[in-house]
Amino acid sequence: MRLREYADAISLYTSVSRPEIISRKDELISTLNKAINFLSNEQKSYSKIPLDLEEKKKNLRGLLNQRMPGIIPNDISLILDRILWTERVEKGIVELKETEAVWRGDITQLQVDAIVNAANSDMLGCFHPLHACIDNAIHSAAGPQLREDCHKIMKLQGIREQTGCAKITKAHNLPSKYVVHTVGPIVESTLSEKHRSLLASSYKSCLDLASNLEDIRSIAFCCISTGVFGYPKEEAAITAIKAVREWKKENPDRFDRIIFNVFTEKDYDIYKRHI
């Protein structure tokens, strides 16, 4: 499905306004309690709200992870936006140097125009509470609007997302403007040329799609398919770098920066070795 077929449905070209930061601890606690109470009642999950602040945040994240797509009342939506944006600011927003091609850290902290999410074919994010995958991390930080946007896209499309393709949404409570979602190949046994071709397609599809939006001048890629999808990390890096270089050769002036984001020291060393 092409961008023009779903952009209006998710208000893609409407900018996101940043909510007021919650600066007082007592206000943060009461706001968290309101959000947890709403989601617990909605999901008929009546466990006791934790007393510890960090446990409250985990409780909220778990409830949001499990929540199916659906409209949230405006007052609750604003509460969630304030909580999530406050958390982003407290965690720290990272602006990268112009020359930085590989960056190690949390992609949800990056202030770039677009970040890439390694999605699954349902395109709705990870439903496992507090799961350590990139899909969960991005949806958790962005907030439930991201899942709702993806749901609208998939409903319009009518079928699961194909491997190697991409869709784009607003980033909501992330520092970036947009999230580009792509489904990379799953490697269950021996790596094949088809796997390599599909992974390259994921990278190029993301760049093709992002290039349609004039306000995207920088884009950060996560390590697509190398987590639960089982793609060998070094082979994935080689394919990713090659695909991006080929795309840049054909479109030399389209982006100011294309960043490879990694989370571990091992991944960082792999990318630095091949760039």
Buried (B, 14 or more C-beta within 10 A) or exposed (E): BEBEEBBEEBBBEEEBEEBEEBEEEEEBBEBBBBBBEBBBEBEEEEEEBBEEEEEBBBBBBBBBBEBEBEEBEEEBBBBBBBBBBBBBEEEEBBEBEEEEBBBBBBBBBBBBBBBBBBBBBBBBBBBEBEBEBBBBBBBBBBBBBBBBBBBBBBEEBEEEBEBBBBBBBBBBBBBBBBBBBBBBBBBEEEBEEEBBEBBBBBBBBBBBBBBEBEEBBBBBBBBBBBBBBBBEBBBBBBBBBBBBEBBBEEEEEBBEBBBBBBBEEEBBBBBBEBE
